[in-house]
Amino acid sequence: PSLFPVQSLTCCLLIFPQTTVIEYVKPSDLKKDMNETFREKFPHIKLTLSKIRSLKREMRVVGEDCGLQPVTIAMAFVYFEKLVLQGRLNKQNRKLVSAACILLAAKISSDLKKLEVKHLIDV
């Protein structure tokens, strides 16, 4: 058998069975590496990839708690990602912008009635 490293895994080639051994990486190291790679690809974005994912997770939870349909939550994600890619978000306005994206998506998709909009704003 021959061994050769490929980025973050080691492959072992055998004649008949083929096995891949993936080395253990601590989740914190993986998260740090992922954020660094994201920062290299998008230097103009002031938030880390893990923070963007966390905000989207919170948006989904709020949308589900308010009874929004998945298509409305997905529309809010699109608005949010467009603003992120334009570099409009920072640490001070990230939660406000994510809430505004949910509200805008809910209003555009006509998913809410007047009382439900009030409930969404209160949340």
N, C-alpha and C positions, 0 to 999 in steps of 0.2 A: 504494500500500500504506500501511497505517497501523500504527504500532507502539504497544504499550501494555505497561507492566510488570505482571506478576502475581507477587506474592511474590518468589520467587527465580529466576524465568525471564522471558524476554522473548518475546512472541509477535509474529509478523509475519504479518499477514493479506494474502494475495494473492487475486486474482480467482479463479484456477483452482487451482493447487497451494497447499497449506497447509503451512507449515514452522514448527517450534518450535525455538528456539535456547535451549539450557540453558547458562547461564554456569558456568564451572569454579569449584568451591569446594574449597579445600584440605581433605583429610580431617580434619585436626586441627580446623579451624574448624567443619566439619560435626558432628564428635563433640562439640565444646564447646557448640554450639547445641542439639544433641539432648539433652545432659545438662541444660542450663538449662531447656529446655521440660519435661523430665521432673520436674525439681526444682520448677517452678511448679505442675505438676498434682498432685504428691505430696510436699508439703513435710515430711510426717512420716517419710518413708523416708530413712534415713541413708546409703544407698549410691547411687552414680550408676548410670544405666542401662547404661553401658558396662561397669561392674564386674559388674552382675547378669548381663549377657549373657556375659561372660567366665567367670563361675562356672558358668553353665549349659553352656557349651562344655566346660569341664573335667569336669563331671558326665557329659556324654555320652561323652567319651573314656574315662573310668574305667569307665562302664557297658559300653561296647563291649569294652574290654580284658578285663573279667571275664565276658564272654559273656552279658550280660543282654539280654533281648528288648527291642525298641523300646517296647513298651507299658509295660514296667516303668520304663524311663528316662523316659517321658512322665509316668508316675504320680509319679516323684520330682520332676520339674519342677513338677507341680501342688502338691505339698506345699511345695516351696521357695517358689513364688510366693505361696502363701497366707501363709506366714510373713513374706515380704517385705512384702506389702500390710498386714499387721498391725503392721509396724514393729518386729519382733522381732530383726532382724539389725543388726549393726554391724560395724565393722572387725575387732574382736577375735574374733567368733564365726562369721563368715560361712563359712569353710571347714569348720568343725566341723559346722555346721547342714546344709550341702550334703551332706556325707558321711553324716550321720544320715538325711537324706531318701532317699538312694540305698539305704542299708541297710534302712530301713523299707519302702520300696517293694518291694525284693527279697524281704523276708520275707513281706509281705502277699500278693504275687502268687505265692507258693510257687515262685519261679523258682530257688531255691537249695537245695542239700543242705548238710549239716553241714560238709563239707570246703570247699565253695565259699564258705560264709559266712566261714570262717576266712581264706580267701584274700582275700575282699573287705575284711575288717577289716585285714589286713596291708598291702594296697595303700594 
